[in-house]
């Protein structure tokens, strides 16, 4: 026990004496949590729209003002020649071209039908898809309004209509920050934890001090525990700052579920990912190697853990990889507890898996760390 | 007298390369045993095997009565080690380093406190005790590293080129420390490239290409090889080396 205390004193002193590590621990996550959610917003705004109005009728004007009034579109070109309008897509002045044909109003009133043409620049797939569907939705609404107008005029308003009403549960305002911030916080804690532990032991290898430790009768379990505990404490601290200060005060997110449950999961989760960092460090000889290997894992974790895109829409083999990433479970648990207020009954599976990760990673790391080679 | 280090045909192979080839020798309690050889002769490899840092490929050895294959952790309790690379923590202070290693070797807090005081006085480093070790001059660092290596009163201390890059005055002071340790009954196993230091040893072995070519007291070696100094002896033996220096 005294050995462990002595080793812990050493680790804490070294961490707090390292001028490079402190900003890394405290400033970087704060800044990232403030900046990243701005980019991780799926709502597409400022879609550049070119309109070719060959009809010049009151209805076409009404449609255009309805579209520009929606707030999603920015009218960058207005004209009446299709080739000219199409050029705006080629020159990146527009993302979408809406063509209103000649006789639009006449046909609409007389024959109750008409067709519009939308051309989409699909280089940015997300923007194209969402922009196209926003526009289609607005046109559909417009269509319905006109229908109502006419049925009122003709006085045979018996037509039955089915209308769907949406209500967004757990995130009533459909606010992307609610969805992204807990996930990003989970990812940041993961990144920091794995990087710092992986580099720490390797640094001792590079400097040569590990040899002096290996030639002592120190129990390697204590040595590894002393490496883990400080980063565990730091992980807990950084998470608390992220959740309590930034998520709460800046984004107005407060946990719907039990904080105790959240921290219990975090506690186990940190052991798991610090174990991964340790494992990497037992296989690396230099800090550069350790960083590169950790970077490989962190990239996969970041992009495959359902942080930005839903796991369900991946092919099944890719989904299998997602479920091998511990971050997947942490993001799930974060969102479930913080947004939905889920209890332990709903999270048993995630708890089980992360416990398994923790045991596996650390056992592997301890077995692979040898004092005699 | 019972030998404190016993090596029997101890070998270490790295692939096709035989770093240490069937070396056999004994070292007795309280002896200062010089372990000489050119760069790449296999000294460090042999020493690492004796310290339980590296597993031998074949042969046998016992240190303080413990086997190098099965009882490495027992061996580690009874030895001190100072490697070629300076290996105290440069970002800890003098006192913090002493406390750390004292604690690891299981010395009580009180014991560490009292002995630290004595050690600092002896090394005349009281003014430096709260300085980061990284800020000390090399000679001081080496003296401190040695003192930490023998702080827990081991049976044997292994020193791998402890005076490399150190000025002659500090080297002299360093050897004073070695003599003191030896007088307290600690066996000293030391490698060096300085032949004047070889003269200070009770017995000296000279390794050439992974094999021990000569082993005796400096006086006997000089007469055996008809040489005026240990340097002369070393030249006569090491010149036969086929392995290039690394």
Interface residues (C-beta under 8 A of the other chain):
Chain A: X2 X3 X5 X6 X7 X9 X10 X13 X14 X17 X18 X207 X208 X209 X211 X212 X213 X214 X215 X216 X217 X218 X371 X372 X373
Chain B: X51 X52 X53 X54 X55 X72 X73 X74 X76 X77 X79 X81 X83 X85 X86 X87 X88 X89 X90 X91 X92 X96 X99 X100 X101 X103 X104 X105 X106 X109
